[in-house]
């Protein structure tokens, strides 16, 4: 049996402050025209994005390695959409056999912060290992750096 401490250790939480209004930061997650500019780590940017943005709708993204390696597919289902406050969706990488791997749940909260800034709290849980959690921390942090860069261009 896994203890509560072990489970808590397999949760990824990242908080970022963006110098942009909350509605715009929310739109970054929901509009493919914006998503393509920041989704995916710097060395694995999103090459394809698709889905149906509604509760129960499926989403799919292909990350293409900059070094020419194999494409990485991921997908899931939107569970909650509360504009501009909250997104909840499932997340799973496609395995070599084409079936989804370990499914986690992602919750993204958007709060007004110091005037026109946005505090975004990202939570993904529960990972099967802390190493897997840490790999996702690296990937999402790189994506959020790209998001911050993109927001500065608007």
NUSEBA-16373 format. One record per residue (C-alpha): x, y, z; residue number from 1; residue in one letter. Coordinates in Angstrom, 1 decimal, decimal comma. Example, Ala and Ser with C-alpha at 12.3 -4.5 7.8 and 13.67 -1.06 7.14 Angstrom:
2
@px->12,3; py->-4,5; pz->7,8; resi->1; resn->A
@px->13,7; py->-1,1; pz->7,1; resi->2; resn->S
//
This chain:
154
@px->0,0; py->0,0; pz->0,0; resi->1; resn->X
@px->1,3; py->3,5; pz->-0,9; resi->2; resn->X
@px->1,4; py->6,0; pz->1,9; resi->3; resn->X
@px->-0,1; py->9,5; pz->1,6; resi->4; resn->X
@px->3,4; py->11,0; pz->1,8; resi->5; resn->X
@px->4,5; py->8,8; pz->-1,2; resi->6; resn->X
@px->1,5; py->9,9; pz->-3,2; resi->7; resn->X
@px->2,1; py->13,5; pz->-2,4; resi->8; resn->X
@px->5,6; py->13,1; pz->-3,6; resi->9; resn->X
@px->4,3; py->12,1; pz->-7,0; resi->10; resn->X
@px->2,4; py->15,3; pz->-7,6; resi->11; resn->X
@px->3,8; py->18,0; pz->-9,8; resi->12; resn->X
@px->2,9; py->21,6; pz->-9,0; resi->13; resn->X
@px->4,2; py->24,6; pz->-10,8; resi->14; resn->X
@px->3,2; py->28,2; pz->-10,1; resi->15; resn->X
@px->4,1; py->31,0; pz->-12,6; resi->16; resn->X
@px->3,3; py->34,7; pz->-12,8; resi->17; resn->X
@px->2,6; py->36,0; pz->-16,3; resi->18; resn->X
@px->2,6; py->39,7; pz->-17,2; resi->19; resn->X
@px->-0,7; py->39,4; pz->-19,0; resi->20; resn->X
@px->-4,4; py->39,5; pz->-18,1; resi->21; resn->X
@px->-6,0; py->36,3; pz->-16,9; resi->22; resn->X
@px->-8,4; py->35,9; pz->-19,9; resi->23; resn->X
@px->-5,5; py->36,1; pz->-22,3; resi->24; resn->X
@px->-3,4; py->33,5; pz->-20,4; resi->25; resn->X
@px->-6,5; py->31,3; pz->-20,3; resi->26; resn->X
@px->-6,9; py->31,7; pz->-24,1; resi->27; resn->X
@px->-3,2; py->30,6; pz->-24,5; resi->28; resn->X
@px->-4,4; py->27,1; pz->-23,4; resi->29; resn->X
@px->-7,6; py->27,0; pz->-25,5; resi->30; resn->X
@px->-6,8; py->28,6; pz->-28,9; resi->31; resn->X
@px->-4,7; py->26,4; pz->-31,3; resi->32; resn->X
@px->-3,4; py->29,6; pz->-32,9; resi->33; resn->X
@px->-1,7; py->30,5; pz->-29,6; resi->34; resn->X
@px->-0,9; py->26,9; pz->-28,4; resi->35; resn->X
@px->1,3; py->26,3; pz->-31,4; resi->36; resn->X
@px->3,6; py->29,1; pz->-30,3; resi->37; resn->X
@px->4,4; py->27,7; pz->-26,9; resi->38; resn->X
@px->3,2; py->24,1; pz->-26,3; resi->39; resn->X
@px->6,0; py->21,7; pz->-25,8; resi->40; resn->X
@px->9,5; py->22,1; pz->-24,4; resi->41; resn->X
@px->12,0; py->24,1; pz->-26,4; resi->42; resn->X
@px->13,6; py->21,0; pz->-27,8; resi->43; resn->X
@px->10,2; py->19,2; pz->-28,5; resi->44; resn->X
@px->7,8; py->21,9; pz->-29,8; resi->45; resn->X
@px->4,3; py->20,9; pz->-30,8; resi->46; resn->X
@px->4,1; py->20,0; pz->-34,4; resi->47; resn->X
@px->0,4; py->19,1; pz->-34,5; resi->48; resn->X
@px->-2,5; py->20,1; pz->-32,2; resi->49; resn->X
@px->-6,1; py->18,9; pz->-32,4; resi->50; resn->X
@px->-9,2; py->18,3; pz->-30,4; resi->51; resn->X
@px->-12,6; py->19,4; pz->-29,4; resi->52; resn->X
@px->-12,5; py->22,0; pz->-26,7; resi->53; resn->X
@px->-15,5; py->21,1; pz->-24,5; resi->54; resn->X
@px->-16,1; py->19,0; pz->-21,5; resi->55; resn->X
@px->-15,8; py->15,4; pz->-22,7; resi->56; resn->X
@px->-13,9; py->16,5; pz->-25,8; resi->57; resn->X
@px->-10,7; py->14,7; pz->-26,7; resi->58; resn->X
@px->-7,4; py->16,5; pz->-27,4; resi->59; resn->X
@px->-4,2; py->15,3; pz->-29,1; resi->60; resn->X
@px->-0,8; py->16,9; pz->-29,5; resi->61; resn->X
@px->2,4; py->15,7; pz->-31,3; resi->62; resn->X
@px->5,7; py->16,9; pz->-30,0; resi->63; resn->X
@px->8,4; py->16,8; pz->-32,6; resi->64; resn->X
@px->12,1; py->16,6; pz->-31,4; resi->65; resn->X
@px->14,2; py->19,4; pz->-32,8; resi->66; resn->X
@px->17,0; py->16,8; pz->-33,3; resi->67; resn->X
@px->14,9; py->14,8; pz->-35,8; resi->68; resn->X
@px->14,0; py->12,0; pz->-33,4; resi->69; resn->X
@px->10,7; py->10,1; pz->-33,2; resi->70; resn->X
@px->7,5; py->12,1; pz->-32,7; resi->71; resn->X
@px->5,9; py->11,9; pz->-29,3; resi->72; resn->X
@px->2,1; py->11,8; pz->-29,1; resi->73; resn->X
@px->0,0; py->12,7; pz->-26,1; resi->74; resn->X
@px->-3,7; py->13,1; pz->-25,5; resi->75; resn->X
@px->-6,5; py->13,1; pz->-23,1; resi->76; resn->X
@px->-10,0; py->14,3; pz->-22,4; resi->77; resn->X
@px->-11,2; py->17,7; pz->-21,1; resi->78; resn->X
@px->-13,1; py->17,3; pz->-17,9; resi->79; resn->X
@px->-13,8; py->20,9; pz->-16,8; resi->80; resn->X
@px->-13,6; py->24,2; pz->-18,5; resi->81; resn->X
@px->-14,5; py->27,3; pz->-16,5; resi->82; resn->X
@px->-13,4; py->30,4; pz->-18,5; resi->83; resn->X
@px->-11,1; py->32,1; pz->-17,4; resi->84; resn->X
@px->-10,6; py->30,4; pz->-14,1; resi->85; resn->X
@px->-9,9; py->26,7; pz->-14,5; resi->86; resn->X
@px->-9,1; py->23,8; pz->-16,8; resi->87; resn->X
@px->-9,0; py->20,2; pz->-15,9; resi->88; resn->X
@px->-8,0; py->17,5; pz->-18,4; resi->89; resn->X
@px->-6,5; py->14,0; pz->-18,5; resi->90; resn->X
@px->-3,0; py->13,5; pz->-19,9; resi->91; resn->X
@px->-1,4; py->10,3; pz->-21,3; resi->92; resn->X
@px->1,6; py->9,6; pz->-23,6; resi->93; resn->X
@px->1,0; py->7,2; pz->-26,5; resi->94; resn->X
@px->2,9; py->4,0; pz->-26,0; resi->95; resn->X
@px->4,8; py->2,2; pz->-28,7; resi->96; resn->X
@px->1,7; py->-0,1; pz->-29,3; resi->97; resn->X
@px->-0,4; py->3,0; pz->-29,9; resi->98; resn->X
@px->-2,4; py->2,7; pz->-26,6; resi->99; resn->X
@px->-2,3; py->5,4; pz->-24,0; resi->100; resn->X
@px->0,1; py->5,0; pz->-21,1; resi->101; resn->X
@px->-0,2; py->6,1; pz->-17,5; resi->102; resn->X
@px->-3,1; py->8,6; pz->-17,2; resi->103; resn->X
@px->-2,7; py->11,7; pz->-15,0; resi->104; resn->X
@px->-5,0; py->14,6; pz->-14,3; resi->105; resn->X
@px->-4,0; py->18,2; pz->-15,0; resi->106; resn->X
@px->-5,6; py->21,1; pz->-13,3; resi->107; resn->X
@px->-4,7; py->24,6; pz->-14,3; resi->108; resn->X
@px->-6,0; py->27,5; pz->-12,2; resi->109; resn->X
@px->-5,8; py->31,2; pz->-13,4; resi->110; resn->X
@px->-6,0; py->34,0; pz->-10,9; resi->111; resn->X
@px->-5,8; py->37,8; pz->-11,2; resi->112; resn->X
@px->-2,5; py->39,0; pz->-9,7; resi->113; resn->X
@px->-1,3; py->42,5; pz->-9,0; resi->114; resn->X
@px->-3,3; py->44,4; pz->-11,6; resi->115; resn->X
@px->-3,1; py->42,9; pz->-15,1; resi->116; resn->X
@px->-0,9; py->40,0; pz->-14,2; resi->117; resn->X
@px->-2,0; py->36,3; pz->-13,9; resi->118; resn->X
@px->-1,0; py->33,7; pz->-11,4; resi->119; resn->X
@px->-1,2; py->30,3; pz->-13,0; resi->120; resn->X
@px->-1,1; py->27,2; pz->-10,8; resi->121; resn->X
@px->-0,5; py->24,0; pz->-12,7; resi->122; resn->X
@px->-1,0; py->20,6; pz->-11,0; resi->123; resn->X
@px->-0,5; py->17,2; pz->-12,5; resi->124; resn->X
@px->-1,1; py->14,0; pz->-10,6; resi->125; resn->X
@px->-0,5; py->11,2; pz->-9,7; resi->126; resn->X
@px->2,7; py->10,0; pz->-11,3; resi->127; resn->X
@px->3,9; py->6,4; pz->-11,0; resi->128; resn->X
@px->7,4; py->7,6; pz->-10,0; resi->129; resn->X
@px->9,2; py->10,7; pz->-8,8; resi->130; resn->X
@px->11,5; py->10,4; pz->-11,8; resi->131; resn->X
@px->8,5; py->10,6; pz->-14,2; resi->132; resn->X
@px->7,2; py->13,6; pz->-12,2; resi->133; resn->X
@px->10,6; py->15,3; pz->-12,5; resi->134; resn->X
@px->10,7; py->14,7; pz->-16,3; resi->135; resn->X
@px->7,4; py->16,4; pz->-16,6; resi->136; resn->X
@px->8,5; py->19,3; pz->-14,4; resi->137; resn->X
@px->11,4; py->19,9; pz->-16,9; resi->138; resn->X
@px->9,1; py->19,7; pz->-19,9; resi->139; resn->X
@px->6,3; py->21,8; pz->-18,5; resi->140; resn->X
@px->8,8; py->24,4; pz->-17,1; resi->141; resn->X
@px->10,3; py->24,7; pz->-20,6; resi->142; resn->X
@px->6,9; py->25,1; pz->-22,1; resi->143; resn->X
@px->5,9; py->27,8; pz->-19,6; resi->144; resn->X
@px->9,2; py->29,7; pz->-20,4; resi->145; resn->X
@px->8,1; py->29,6; pz->-24,1; resi->146; resn->X
@px->4,6; py->30,8; pz->-23,0; resi->147; resn->X
@px->6,1; py->33,7; pz->-21,2; resi->148; resn->X
@px->8,3; py->34,6; pz->-24,2; resi->149; resn->X
@px->5,3; py->34,4; pz->-26,5; resi->150; resn->X
@px->3,1; py->36,6; pz->-24,3; resi->151; resn->X
@px->5,8; py->39,3; pz->-24,4; resi->152; resn->X
@px->5,4; py->39,4; pz->-28,2; resi->153; resn->X
@px->1,6; py->40,2; pz->-28,1; resi->154; resn->X
//
